[in-house]
Amino acid sequence: MLRYTLMRLGIFAGCLVIVWGAVYSGIFPRGFGDSNALWVLLLSLVLSAPISWVVLRKERDRASVRIVDRVDRMKANLDANRSQEDLADDASRTSGGAAAPN
């Protein structure tokens, strides 16, 4: 997951440098007033999203498989803990350990 995030940030940084150069060389229009930095950031974000969607497809699939495996392990651990609690509860009821209500 960290690898995917770093690769995505790298693509964004590359787009940021390219857009910044294009804006200051006059290829892309400048923003209004003091909004030029925001314009460059937003344009870089818009350009980097589809690029990373296509370029990082395999890495994204690997990361999602790892996440699914981790979630499945956590669900199995929760189910195991739940069954242990049920067994302990059943054992205490059969041994007469349950307190009578007032």
C-alpha positions as YAML, in Angstrom:
chain: A
units: angstrom
residues:
- id: 1
  name: MET
  ca: [0.00, 0.00, 0.00]
- id: 2
  name: LEU
  ca: [2.85, 2.36, 0.78]
- id: 3
  name: ARG
  ca: [4.45, 1.59, -2.56]
- id: 4
  name: TYR
  ca: [1.22, 2.46, -4.41]
- id: 5
  name: THR
  ca: [0.86, 5.71, -2.46]
- id: 6
  name: LEU
  ca: [4.44, 6.74, -3.18]
- id: 7
  name: MET
  ca: [4.04, 5.93, -6.87]
- id: 8
  name: ARG
  ca: [0.85, 7.97, -6.97]
- id: 9
  name: LEU
  ca: [2.58, 10.91, -5.29]
- id: 10
  name: GLY
  ca: [5.43, 10.60, -7.79]
- id: 11
  name: ILE
  ca: [3.03, 10.85, -10.71]
- id: 12
  name: PHE
  ca: [1.37, 13.87, -9.10]
- id: 13
  name: ALA
  ca: [4.76, 15.53, -8.53]
- id: 14
  name: GLY
  ca: [5.73, 14.94, -12.15]
- id: 15
  name: CYS
  ca: [2.45, 16.44, -13.35]
- id: 16
  name: LEU
  ca: [2.95, 19.37, -10.99]
- id: 17
  name: VAL
  ca: [6.36, 20.15, -12.47]
- id: 18
  name: ILE
  ca: [5.07, 19.84, -16.03]
- id: 19
  name: VAL
  ca: [1.99, 21.98, -15.40]
- id: 20
  name: TRP
  ca: [4.01, 24.59, -13.51]
- id: 21
  name: GLY
  ca: [6.41, 24.84, -16.44]
- id: 22
  name: ALA
  ca: [3.56, 25.01, -18.96]
- id: 23
  name: VAL
  ca: [1.76, 27.75, -17.03]
- id: 24
  name: TYR
  ca: [4.83, 29.90, -16.58]
- id: 25
  name: SER
  ca: [5.90, 29.45, -20.20]
- id: 26
  name: GLY
  ca: [2.43, 30.52, -21.39]
- id: 27
  name: ILE
  ca: [1.25, 27.19, -22.84]
- id: 28
  name: PHE
  ca: [-1.53, 26.93, -20.24]
- id: 29
  name: PRO
  ca: [-3.38, 30.05, -19.05]
- id: 30
  name: ARG
  ca: [-2.53, 31.62, -15.71]
- id: 31
  name: GLY
  ca: [-5.06, 31.73, -12.87]
- id: 32
  name: PHE
  ca: [-6.90, 34.89, -11.85]
- id: 33
  name: GLY
  ca: [-5.00, 37.20, -9.51]
- id: 34
  name: ASP
  ca: [-3.34, 35.29, -6.66]
- id: 35
  name: SER
  ca: [-5.02, 31.99, -7.55]
- id: 36
  name: ASN
  ca: [-2.20, 30.83, -9.82]
- id: 37
  name: ALA
  ca: [-0.78, 28.33, -7.30]
- id: 38
  name: LEU
  ca: [-4.23, 26.85, -6.73]
- id: 39
  name: TRP
  ca: [-4.78, 26.65, -10.49]
- id: 40
  name: VAL
  ca: [-1.50, 24.77, -10.96]
- id: 41
  name: LEU
  ca: [-2.33, 22.33, -8.11]
- id: 42
  name: LEU
  ca: [-5.85, 21.62, -9.36]
- id: 43
  name: LEU
  ca: [-4.74, 21.16, -12.95]
- id: 44
  name: SER
  ca: [-1.98, 18.80, -11.80]
- id: 45
  name: LEU
  ca: [-4.46, 16.80, -9.77]
- id: 46
  name: VAL
  ca: [-6.88, 16.54, -12.69]
- id: 47
  name: LEU
  ca: [-4.11, 15.37, -15.02]
- id: 48
  name: SER
  ca: [-2.45, 12.95, -12.60]
- id: 49
  name: ALA
  ca: [-5.67, 11.08, -11.68]
- id: 50
  name: PRO
  ca: [-6.32, 9.40, -15.06]
- id: 51
  name: ILE
  ca: [-2.60, 8.82, -15.62]
- id: 52
  name: SER
  ca: [-2.24, 7.00, -12.30]
- id: 53
  name: TRP
  ca: [-5.49, 5.10, -12.96]
- id: 54
  name: VAL
  ca: [-4.01, 3.61, -16.13]
- id: 55
  name: VAL
  ca: [-0.33, 3.34, -15.20]
- id: 56
  name: LEU
  ca: [-0.76, 1.95, -11.67]
- id: 57
  name: ARG
  ca: [-3.48, -0.60, -12.45]
- id: 58
  name: LYS
  ca: [-1.34, -3.65, -11.57]
- id: 59
  name: GLU
  ca: [0.00, -2.09, -8.38]
- id: 60
  name: ARG
  ca: [-3.52, -1.07, -7.33]
- id: 61
  name: ASP
  ca: [-4.74, -4.64, -7.89]
- id: 62
  name: ARG
  ca: [-1.87, -6.01, -5.77]
- id: 63
  name: ALA
  ca: [-2.65, -3.54, -2.99]
- id: 64
  name: SER
  ca: [-6.35, -4.42, -3.03]
- id: 65
  name: VAL
  ca: [-5.55, -8.15, -2.79]
- id: 66
  name: ARG
  ca: [-3.41, -7.44, 0.28]
- id: 67
  name: ILE
  ca: [-6.19, -5.39, 1.85]
- id: 68
  name: VAL
  ca: [-8.79, -8.10, 1.19]
- id: 69
  name: ASP
  ca: [-6.49, -10.74, 2.71]
- id: 70
  name: ARG
  ca: [-5.97, -8.58, 5.80]
- id: 71
  name: VAL
  ca: [-9.71, -7.99, 6.20]
- id: 72
  name: ASP
  ca: [-10.42, -11.72, 5.81]
- id: 73
  name: ARG
  ca: [-7.85, -12.53, 8.51]
- id: 74
  name: MET
  ca: [-9.40, -9.98, 10.85]
- id: 75
  name: LYS
  ca: [-12.89, -11.41, 10.24]
- id: 76
  name: ALA
  ca: [-11.61, -14.92, 10.96]
- id: 77
  name: ASN
  ca: [-10.00, -13.72, 14.20]
- id: 78
  name: LEU
  ca: [-13.23, -12.00, 15.25]
- id: 79
  name: ASP
  ca: [-15.23, -15.14, 14.52]
- id: 80
  name: ALA
  ca: [-12.77, -17.24, 16.52]
- id: 81
  name: ASN
  ca: [-13.00, -14.83, 19.45]
- id: 82
  name: ARG
  ca: [-16.78, -14.80, 19.24]
- id: 83
  name: SER
  ca: [-16.96, -18.61, 19.30]
- id: 84
  name: GLN
  ca: [-14.60, -18.70, 22.31]
- id: 85
  name: GLU
  ca: [-16.86, -16.26, 24.14]
- id: 86
  name: ASP
  ca: [-19.92, -18.38, 23.26]
- id: 87
  name: LEU
  ca: [-18.21, -21.53, 24.55]
- id: 88
  name: ALA
  ca: [-17.21, -19.77, 27.78]
- id: 89
  name: ASP
  ca: [-20.75, -18.46, 28.22]
- id: 90
  name: ASP
  ca: [-22.26, -21.90, 27.61]
- id: 91
  name: ALA
  ca: [-19.81, -23.49, 30.03]
- id: 92
  name: SER
  ca: [-20.68, -21.01, 32.78]
- id: 93
  name: ARG
  ca: [-24.42, -21.60, 32.28]
- id: 94
  name: THR
  ca: [-24.11, -25.38, 32.44]
- id: 95
  name: SER
  ca: [-21.90, -25.27, 35.54]
- id: 96
  name: GLY
  ca: [-24.49, -23.20, 37.44]
- id: 97
  name: GLY
  ca: [-22.36, -20.08, 37.48]
- id: 98
  name: ALA
  ca: [-25.15, -17.84, 36.27]
- id: 99
  name: ALA
  ca: [-26.47, -15.45, 38.91]
- id: 100
  name: ALA
  ca: [-30.19, -15.36, 39.57]
- id: 101
  name: PRO
  ca: [-31.95, -12.09, 38.73]
- id: 102
  name: ASN
  ca: [-33.12, -9.90, 41.64]
...
